[in-house]
């Protein structure tokens, strides 16, 4: 997945964490038509690596990836996520 933290963009893979100069919106444009989708203002995730999305306390949505990493999901992106997942 890709994440912006303190103005820096990082991507996380099986082999480690890397920083990129690209902005999240640029990555989102490049990844259009792939299994990647914006899940929050600061995160783009590979939906092929998604284990589940669950509601938690205080109406929060949490995505769990296959590696057990947990990411916050914004409700405003759920329609796109559902569309890409075909549900």
N, CA, C and O of each residue as an XYZ file, in Angstrom:
348
protein
N       0.837     -1.182      0.000
C       0.000      0.000      0.000
C       0.876      1.239      0.000
O       2.076      1.168      0.269
N       0.268      2.366     -0.303
C       0.938      3.661     -0.319
C       0.315      4.520      0.772
O      -0.893      4.460      1.005
N       1.138      5.314      1.437
C       0.640      6.138      2.525
C       1.421      7.446      2.602
O       2.639      7.464      2.423
N       0.713      8.530      2.867
C       1.363      9.815      3.082
C       1.378     10.097      4.577
O       0.344     10.049      5.244
N       2.576     10.394      5.094
C       2.762     10.710      6.512
C       3.655     11.946      6.598
O       4.771     11.953      6.078
N       3.162     12.973      7.249
C       3.932     14.209      7.421
C       4.480     14.757      6.104
O       5.624     15.207      6.037
N       3.651     14.714      5.059
C       4.032     15.270      3.769
C       4.950     14.392      2.931
O       5.354     14.791      1.839
N       5.282     13.209      3.419
C       6.129     12.277      2.667
C       5.296     11.067      2.283
O       4.426     10.632      3.037
N       5.576     10.520      1.086
C       4.836      9.368      0.606
C       5.715      8.130      0.676
O       6.858      8.127      0.219
N       5.154      7.082      1.259
C       5.866      5.815      1.420
C       5.069      4.711      0.753
O       3.844      4.788      0.655
N       5.775      3.678      0.292
C       5.068      2.487     -0.142
C       5.660      1.285      0.574
O       6.859      1.204      0.836
N       4.765      0.361      0.876
C       5.093     -0.792      1.694
C       4.930     -2.050      0.851
O       3.896     -2.251      0.214
N       5.947     -2.888      0.850
C       5.925     -4.128      0.093
C       6.322     -5.280      1.015
O       6.614     -5.076      2.193
N       6.327     -6.476      0.467
C       6.786     -7.636      1.235
C       8.255     -7.492      1.609
O       8.715     -8.082      2.586
N       8.987     -6.705      0.828
C      10.432     -6.587      1.023
C      10.864     -5.361      1.814
O      12.057     -5.181      2.060
N       9.924     -4.516      2.218
C      10.321     -3.363      3.003
C       9.483     -2.132      2.755
O       8.463     -2.176      2.067
N       9.934     -1.032      3.331
C       9.275      0.265      3.220
C      10.180      1.197      2.432
O      11.386      1.262      2.669
N       9.580      1.917      1.489
C      10.345      2.794      0.610
C       9.663      4.145      0.515
O       8.441      4.239      0.629
N      10.444      5.183      0.309
C       9.900      6.525      0.127
C       9.910      6.865     -1.356
O      10.817      6.470     -2.088
N       8.898      7.596     -1.787
C       8.807      8.035     -3.172
C       8.540      9.536     -3.211
O       7.932     10.091     -2.295
N       8.992     10.180     -4.266
C       8.755     11.615     -4.433
C       7.353     11.883     -4.978
O       6.883     13.020     -4.939
N       6.685     10.852     -5.482
C       5.354     11.018     -6.073
C       4.328     11.375     -5.003
O       4.431     10.944     -3.855
N       3.351     12.158     -5.395
C       2.236     12.500     -4.525
C       1.178     11.410     -4.649
O       1.127     10.693     -5.648
N       0.341     11.293     -3.633
C      -0.674     10.255     -3.635
C      -1.628     10.381     -4.821
O      -2.000      9.373     -5.422
N      -2.028     11.605     -5.164
C      -2.946     11.776     -6.293
C      -2.288     11.343     -7.610
O      -2.972     10.844     -8.503
N      -0.965     11.529     -7.739
C      -0.255     11.089     -8.936
C      -0.236      9.563     -9.010
O      -0.435      8.980    -10.076
N       0.000      8.936     -7.884
C      -0.010      7.475     -7.835
C      -1.398      6.941     -8.144
O      -1.546      5.943     -8.850
N      -2.404      7.603     -7.619
C      -3.782      7.182     -7.873
C      -4.092      7.223     -9.367
O      -4.744      6.317     -9.886
N      -3.636      8.262    -10.061
C      -3.839      8.363    -11.509
C      -3.106      7.249    -12.246
O      -3.665      6.630    -13.152
N      -1.853      6.989    -11.861
C      -1.064      5.942    -12.514
C      -1.627      4.552    -12.267
O      -1.489      3.664    -13.109
N      -2.262      4.360    -11.113
C      -2.779      3.040    -10.738
C      -4.237      2.831    -11.140
O      -4.825      1.797    -10.822
N      -4.825      3.810    -11.840
C      -6.211      3.669    -12.298
C      -6.328      2.419    -13.168
O      -5.461      2.147    -13.999
N      -7.398      1.672    -12.970
C      -7.608      0.459    -13.753
C      -6.888     -0.757    -13.188
O      -6.912     -1.825    -13.800
N      -6.252     -0.613    -12.038
C      -5.577     -1.739    -11.390
C      -6.355     -2.123    -10.130
O      -7.440     -1.598     -9.878
N      -5.805     -3.024     -9.358
C      -6.462     -3.460     -8.123
C      -6.213     -2.495     -6.965
O      -6.661     -2.753     -5.847
N      -5.512     -1.396     -7.210
C      -5.270     -0.410     -6.164
C      -6.430      0.572     -6.104
O      -6.986      0.959     -7.132
N      -6.792      0.975     -4.868
C      -7.876      1.940     -4.683
C      -7.578      2.816     -3.479
O      -6.949      2.384     -2.513
N      -8.040      4.051     -3.556
C      -7.915      4.969     -2.431
C      -8.849      4.462     -1.339
O     -10.024      4.206     -1.601
N      -8.339      4.316     -0.120
C      -9.184      3.878      0.986
C      -9.332      4.966      2.053
O     -10.184      4.871      2.936
N      -8.492      5.996      1.958
C      -8.599      7.143      2.859
C      -7.854      8.302      2.226
O      -7.216      8.152      1.183
N      -7.939      9.445      2.857
C      -7.271     10.637      2.331
C      -5.770     10.418      2.199
O      -5.132     11.012      1.330
N      -5.204      9.574      3.049
C      -3.752      9.395      3.072
C      -3.276      8.011      2.640
O      -2.086      7.717      2.750
N      -4.179      7.147      2.147
C      -3.775      5.769      1.853
C      -4.407      5.231      0.574
O      -5.591      5.438      0.309
N      -3.587      4.534     -0.210
C      -4.031      3.750     -1.359
C      -3.612      2.316     -1.066
O      -2.459      2.069     -0.713
N      -4.533      1.374     -1.209
C      -4.220     -0.024     -0.893
C      -4.467     -0.926     -2.092
O      -5.288     -0.629     -2.959
N      -3.734     -2.036     -2.120
C      -3.929     -3.062     -3.136
C      -5.062     -3.956     -2.654
O      -4.898     -4.689     -1.679
N      -6.205     -3.906     -3.323
C      -7.362     -4.668     -2.892
C      -7.167     -6.168     -3.035
O      -7.897     -6.943     -2.417
N      -6.201     -6.593     -3.834
C      -5.885     -8.024     -3.932
C      -5.242     -8.538     -2.650
O      -5.229     -9.743     -2.398
N      -4.713     -7.636     -1.849
C      -4.070     -8.010     -0.584
C      -4.984     -7.752      0.615
O      -4.542     -7.809      1.763
N      -6.244     -7.472      0.344
C      -7.217     -7.157      1.385
C      -7.830     -8.442      1.928
O      -8.339     -9.270      1.172
N      -7.774     -8.595      3.233
C      -8.395     -9.751      3.880
C      -9.859     -9.440      4.207
O     -10.753    -10.232      3.909
N     -10.091     -8.267      4.828
C     -11.459     -7.882      5.168
C     -11.515     -6.401      5.538
O     -10.493     -5.772      5.813
N     -12.740     -5.860      5.539
C     -13.004     -4.519      6.059
C     -14.108     -4.699      7.091
O     -15.162     -5.263      6.799
N     -13.853     -4.215      8.294
C     -14.823     -4.379      9.379
C     -15.103     -3.050     10.064
O     -14.252     -2.164     10.144
N     -16.320     -2.951     10.550
C     -16.687     -1.799     11.368
C     -16.189     -2.050     12.780
O     -16.298     -3.159     13.303
N     -15.645     -1.018     13.386
C     -15.178     -1.118     14.761
C     -15.836     -0.037     15.595
O     -16.751      0.635     15.120
N     -15.399      0.142     16.804
C     -15.975      1.152     17.694
C     -15.984      2.529     17.049
O     -15.132      2.862     16.225
N     -16.969      3.311     17.446
C     -17.076      4.705     17.023
C     -17.236      4.850     15.510
O     -16.784      5.834     14.925
N     -17.880      3.866     14.879
C     -18.174      3.885     13.439
C     -16.926      3.913     12.568
O     -16.985      4.357     11.422
N     -15.816      3.452     13.084
C     -14.586      3.393     12.286
C     -14.583      2.131     11.432
O     -15.087      1.087     11.846
N     -14.013      2.239     10.242
C     -13.826      1.079      9.374
C     -12.339      0.765      9.326
O     -11.513      1.661      9.151
N     -12.001     -0.511      9.483
C     -10.613     -0.951      9.478
C     -10.448     -2.028      8.416
O     -11.177     -3.019      8.404
N      -9.482     -1.825      7.525
C      -9.133     -2.844      6.528
C      -7.969     -3.652      7.096
O      -7.000     -3.093      7.608
N      -8.081     -4.961      6.997
C      -6.985     -5.837      7.403
C      -6.423     -6.463      6.134
O      -7.162     -7.059      5.350
N      -5.134     -6.328      5.936
C      -4.469     -6.906      4.775
C      -4.059     -8.342      5.083
O      -4.122     -8.769      6.236
N      -3.642     -9.084      4.072
C      -3.260    -10.482      4.265
C      -2.067    -10.638      5.205
O      -1.892    -11.697      5.808
N      -1.250     -9.601      5.336
C      -0.111     -9.658      6.252
C      -0.495     -9.183      7.662
O       0.370     -8.985      8.516
N      -1.807     -9.003      7.894
C      -2.389     -8.575      9.173
C      -2.193     -7.090      9.490
O      -2.537     -6.647     10.585
N      -1.651     -6.323      8.556
C      -1.553     -4.866      8.701
C      -2.969     -4.311      8.730
O      -3.817     -4.747      7.950
N      -3.238     -3.362      9.612
C      -4.565     -2.761      9.742
C      -4.503     -1.301      9.301
O      -3.642     -0.542      9.747
N      -5.434     -0.917      8.414
C      -5.472      0.433      7.858
C      -6.857      1.028      8.047
O      -7.867      0.335      7.930
N      -6.891      2.322      8.341
C      -8.172      3.027      8.455
C      -8.794      3.193      7.068
O      -8.094      3.460      6.091
N     -10.108      3.032      6.995
C     -10.849      3.214      5.748
C     -11.845      4.344      5.954
O     -12.591      4.345      6.933
N     -11.861      5.305      5.037
C     -12.837      6.396      5.087
C     -14.109      5.960      4.384
O     -14.064      5.375      3.302
N     -15.240      6.248      5.005
C     -16.529      5.860      4.411
C     -16.735      6.477      3.028
O     -17.413      5.890      2.184
N     -16.154      7.655      2.790
C     -16.359      8.315      1.494
C     -15.760      7.521      0.336
O     -16.119      7.767     -0.816
N     -14.858      6.577      0.606
C     -14.247      5.779     -0.458
C     -14.874      4.389     -0.594
O     -14.462      3.613     -1.457
N     -15.857      4.066      0.240
C     -16.440      2.725      0.215
C     -17.115      2.390     -1.105
O     -17.048      1.240     -1.539
N     -17.764      3.346     -1.761
C     -18.415      3.049     -3.043
C     -17.392      2.592     -4.076
O     -17.634      1.622     -4.794
N     -16.259      3.272     -4.163
C     -15.222      2.879     -5.114
C     -14.643      1.510     -4.752
O     -14.383      0.686     -5.629
N     -14.446      1.278     -3.472
C     -13.913     -0.015     -3.025
C     -14.889     -1.127     -3.390
O     -14.485     -2.156     -3.930
N     -16.165     -0.926     -3.098
C     -17.189     -1.943     -3.439
C     -17.206     -2.197     -4.951
O     -17.269     -3.342     -5.400
N     -17.148     -1.120     -5.716
C     -17.169     -1.246     -7.182
C     -15.982     -2.085     -7.658
O     -16.154     -3.000     -8.463
N     -14.795     -1.782     -7.173
C     -13.603     -2.520     -7.599
C     -13.630     -3.967     -7.141
O     -13.088     -4.844     -7.814
N     -14.264     -4.224     -5.988
C     -14.373     -5.592     -5.475
C     -15.540     -6.349     -6.103
O     -15.639     -7.569     -5.967
N     -16.428     -5.622     -6.792
C     -17.569     -6.267     -7.436
C     -18.664     -6.669     -6.470
O     -19.373     -7.648     -6.702
N     -18.807     -5.915     -5.379
C     -19.876     -6.217     -4.400
C     -20.838     -5.070     -4.275
O     -21.794     -5.147     -3.502
